Amino acid sequence: MQTARFASFSSFLDGDAEAFNLLSGPVVRLRKGEVLRVEGAPNPDVYRLRAGWLACSVMTAEGRRQITKFHLPGDLVGMTSLAAHEATETIEALSDAEVEIVPLDAFAEVFNNHPRVAALLFLWSQEERVRLMHHLAVIGRMRSSKRVGALLLLLYQRAQLSAPSRRTSFTMPLTQQDLADATGMSIVHANRSLKDLRERGLVTVVDGLVKFRDLRGLIAYTEVPTVSKRRTDWI
């Protein structure tokens, strides 16, 4: 089971990986486009993503989908619903995917008997919160092409965490509709934004393959803030 998502805060100590592996359970396999859980479903589960990409979304009062998060292998999915009787978001497979259903008893075991790992989970939740803050700022205050560029950079960073490499490209299963729903614009504007980024010589997206022509230039253009990770020797 992948632990890079959490180990990114600190080197694992003896027993950490074993404690993370407590967060496991029955396996569910999904086909691309299949919905794992719908917003408002009672008694929501939490999942560990083993393979594939997932998207979390909410529906607006006008019936429009707003994608709030993308999940890659190693992520815990559905954590926001731990504090609710009903699911706070819809979870959909963007590709063929495989998840484990993590029972609440497993979280109780980690929190009660593995405080260091529980602290790392808490840090992960705060990192997720910062990412959502930046996402809100991008959607609310940036021009459309910068929104799309910032999202592509975020997905690249996430993909690098799951499968580190020196390449300046990665494959993603998102459609233009997914890009539009994640950046708060129409599919027409999403397409124009991709064209603008291409004409600026920054990045191209063809059949799901994202190629950064000028990675540093895209970072400078989007002006997305970087967040350094605090040392965890205090845990």
TACORCOR-V171662 format. One line per field, one symbol per residue. ss: DSSP state (H for helix, E for strand, - for the rest). phi: phi as a letter, one per 20 degrees, with the letter a starting at -180 (. if undefined). burial: + if it has 9 or more other ideal C-beta (glycine too) atoms within 8 Angstrom, else -. A space follows every 50 residues. Layout:
# TACORCOR-V171662
ss: ???
phi: ???
burial: ???
This chain:
# TACORCOR-V171662
ss: ---HHHH--------HHHHH------EEEE----EEE----E---EEEEE E--EEEEEE-----EEEEEEE----EE-HHHHH--E---EEEE---EEEE EE-HHHHHHHHHH-HHHHHHHHHHHHHHHHHHHHHHHHHHH--HHHHHHH HHHHHHHHHHHH------EEE----HHHHHHHH---HHHHHHHHHHHHH- --EEEE--EEEE--HHHHHHHH-------------
phi: .fcfgefffaffegnfffffffebagecdcegnfefbdgnfflfedcdee bndccdbcdefendedfdbdcdgofednffegecfcfebedceebgbccd eeffgffffffedcfffffffffgfffffffffffffffecdfgffgfff ffffffffffffbgbefdbbdcefeffffffedmbfffffffffffffff mebccclneedeebfffffffflffeceeffdfef
burial: --+++++-++-----+--++-++++-++-+-+---++-+-+--+-+++++ -++++++++------++++++++++++++-++-+-+++++++++-+++++ ++---++-+++--+-++++++-+++-++-+++-++-+++--+-+++++++ ++++++-+++++-------+-+-+-+-++++++-+---++++++-+++-+ -++-+--+++++-+--+++-++-+-------+---
